[in-house]
């Protein structure tokens, strides 16, 4: 006679929630009595499972994901999360809602069409995962607690050793970091511009004029957005002048 085998779900032994998270997140129990509220450099939720593994989860609502992508903040966060893998932690970006392809290549986000390229969304998701940070989804914000619990129940024993990341993240230098904050200029684009202009000052001069940067294609609309952010009037230009 065969015996009935009952498998109990894993439990979260302790959890740390970033103190900058909204109150409704801080109030979640994750069904553990061991909860701390602390300010952390990376990750919004650190959950230690009863198998000894610790999950580091960066919570992103879909609108916040788009905003972090435009500002280049999310990729910097992913670099930091990827570094945690060297200590045996399991880093995740958890998106609490829908980010899907919409009409005309735009993005469908929480029931609305956003004027954001879905291919850009896919590119960022791939970059995050290529760094070694996993991307998972919750149904919505209300599902956050259960989504973290589901994640904690995954098998992470010796048969699922963490593979090495295929790409290594490199922190941006000050000049690249500055340029990547301009509209339409991401981190890789900023590096390509600097390789051909040598300095951020020369890059600004070329980005705000009709002068073409060798090996880098900068469209008219992108130039106009950069000029607008810098507050340049139609008859004004930026120049690097030697004393």
C-alpha positions in Angstrom: 0.0 0.0 0.0 1.5 3.3 -1.1 1.9 6.0 1.5 0.4 9.5 1.0 3.2 12.0 0.9 2.4 15.5 2.0 4.7 18.4 1.0 4.5 21.5 3.1 5.3 24.9 1.6 8.5 26.5 2.6 8.2 29.4 5.1 9.8 32.8 5.2 11.8 32.9 8.4 12.5 36.6 8.4 12.0 39.7 6.3 13.5 43.1 6.0 11.5 45.9 4.3 13.1 49.1 3.2 12.0 52.0 5.3 11.3 54.1 2.2 8.6 51.7 1.0 5.0 52.9 1.5 3.2 52.0 4.7 1.0 49.4 3.1 4.2 47.4 2.1 5.8 47.9 5.5 2.6 46.5 7.1 2.7 43.2 5.2 3.6 40.3 7.5 4.8 37.7 5.0 3.6 35.3 7.7 6.6 35.7 9.8 7.1 37.3 13.3 10.7 38.3 12.4 10.3 41.6 10.5 12.5 44.6 10.4 12.1 48.0 8.8 15.5 49.4 7.7 16.8 51.6 4.9 18.7 49.4 2.5 21.0 50.3 -0.4 19.6 47.7 -2.8 16.3 45.9 -2.8 13.0 46.8 -1.2 12.3 43.4 0.4 14.9 40.9 1.8 13.3 37.6 2.6 15.2 34.7 4.2 13.6 31.4 3.6 13.7 28.3 5.9 16.1 26.6 3.4 18.7 29.3 4.3 18.5 31.2 1.0 17.9 35.0 1.0 15.8 36.7 -1.7 16.5 40.3 -2.5 13.5 41.8 -4.3 13.3 45.2 -6.0 9.6 46.0 -6.2 8.5 47.9 -9.3 5.0 49.0 -10.2 4.6 49.2 -14.0 4.5 53.0 -14.1 7.6 53.2 -11.8 9.3 50.7 -14.0 8.8 53.0 -17.0 9.9 56.0 -15.0 13.0 54.2 -13.8 13.8 53.2 -17.3 13.6 56.7 -18.7 15.8 58.1 -15.9 18.3 55.2 -16.3 17.8 54.5 -12.5 16.7 50.9 -12.9 19.7 49.8 -14.7 21.9 51.2 -12.0 19.9 49.4 -9.4 20.3 46.2 -11.4 24.1 46.6 -11.3 23.9 46.8 -7.5 21.6 43.8 -7.3 23.8 41.7 -9.6 26.8 42.3 -7.2 24.8 40.6 -4.4 25.0 37.3 -6.3 28.6 37.0 -5.3 27.5 36.7 -1.7 25.1 33.9 -2.5 21.9 36.0 -2.5 19.1 35.7 -5.0 18.3 39.1 -6.6 14.9 39.7 -8.4 13.0 42.6 -10.0 9.3 42.0 -9.3 6.9 43.9 -11.5 3.5 44.3 -9.9 1.2 44.6 -12.9 1.0 44.5 -16.6 3.7 45.6 -19.1 2.6 44.4 -22.6 2.9 45.2 -26.2 0.4 47.8 -27.4 -0.7 49.1 -30.8 1.9 50.8 -33.0 4.8 49.4 -31.0 3.8 51.3 -27.8 3.4 49.9 -24.3 0.2 48.7 -22.6 0.5 49.5 -18.9 -2.2 49.0 -16.3 -5.0 49.3 -18.7 -3.6 52.3 -20.6 -1.5 52.9 -23.6 1.8 54.7 -22.8 3.8 56.5 -25.4 6.8 54.3 -24.6 8.4 51.9 -27.1 7.7 48.3 -26.0 10.9 47.2 -27.7 12.8 49.5 -25.3 11.0 47.8 -22.4 12.0 44.4 -23.7 15.6 45.6 -24.2 15.8 46.7 -20.6 14.3 43.5 -19.3 16.9 41.5 -21.3 19.7 43.7 -20.0 18.6 43.2 -16.4 18.4 39.4 -16.8 21.7 39.2 -18.7 23.3 40.9 -15.7 22.1 37.9 -13.6 19.0 39.5 -12.0 15.8 37.6 -12.4 12.6 39.3 -13.5 9.3 38.1 -12.1 5.7 39.4 -12.1 3.0 39.7 -9.5 -0.6 40.0 -10.6 -0.9 43.5 -9.1 0.1 45.4 -6.0 -2.4 43.4 -3.9 -0.6 40.2 -4.9 2.8 41.3 -3.7 2.8 39.4 -0.5 1.7 36.1 -2.0 4.0 36.6 -5.0 7.0 36.8 -2.6 5.8 33.7 -0.8 5.4 31.8 -4.1 8.9 32.9 -5.0 10.2 31.6 -1.6 8.8 28.2 -2.4 11.0 27.6 -5.4 13.6 24.8 -5.2 17.1 26.3 -4.7 19.0 23.2 -3.6 22.4 22.0 -4.9 20.8 20.9 -8.1 19.9 24.5 -9.0 23.3 26.1 -8.5 23.3 29.8 -9.5 25.0 30.1 -12.9 27.5 32.9 -13.5 26.2 36.0 -15.1 26.9 36.3 -18.8 27.5 40.0 -18.7 29.3 42.0 -16.1 27.9 45.4 -15.2 30.3 48.4 -15.0 29.4 51.5 -13.1 29.2 54.6 -15.4 32.0 57.2 -15.1 31.0 60.7 -14.1 30.9 62.0 -17.7 28.8 59.0 -19.0 26.5 59.3 -15.9 26.0 63.0 -16.7 25.2 62.4 -20.4 22.9 59.4 -19.7 20.6 61.8 -17.8 19.8 63.7 -21.0 16.5 62.7 -22.8 17.0 59.8 -25.2 20.6 59.1 -24.1 21.1 55.8 -22.2 24.2 54.4 -20.7 25.5 52.6 -23.8 24.6 55.6 -26.0 26.5 57.9 -23.6 29.6 55.7 -23.8 29.4 55.6 -27.6 29.1 59.4 -27.7 32.1 59.9 -25.3 34.3 57.6 -27.4 33.9 60.0 -30.3 33.8 63.3 -28.5 36.4 62.6 -25.7 34.7 65.0 -23.2 31.2 65.7 -21.9 31.6 69.4 -22.8 32.4 68.6 -26.4 29.5 66.1 -26.5 27.1 68.8 -25.3 28.4 71.2 -27.9 27.7 68.6 -30.7 24.4 67.3 -29.2 22.9 70.8 -29.2 24.0 71.8 -32.7 23.6 70.3 -36.1 27.2 69.0 -36.0 27.2 65.2 -36.5 29.0 63.0 -34.0 31.2 60.4 -35.9 29.7 56.9 -35.7 26.7 58.0 -33.7 23.3 59.0 -35.2 21.5 61.7 -33.3 18.1 62.6 -34.8 16.6 66.1 -34.9 13.8 65.4 -32.4 16.4 64.1 -29.9 18.5 67.2 -30.3 15.5 69.4 -29.8 14.6 67.6 -26.5 18.1 68.0 -25.2 18.2 71.7 -26.1 14.8 72.1 -24.4 16.0 70.4 -21.2 19.1 72.7 -21.2 16.9 75.7 -21.6 18.5 76.8 -24.9 16.6 79.3 -27.0 16.4 79.0 -30.8 19.2 81.6 -31.3 21.5 80.2 -28.6 24.3 77.6 -28.9 26.8 75.9 -26.6 30.5 76.3 -27.4 33.7 75.1 -25.9 36.0 78.2 -26.1 39.7 78.1 -25.4 41.1 80.9 -23.2 
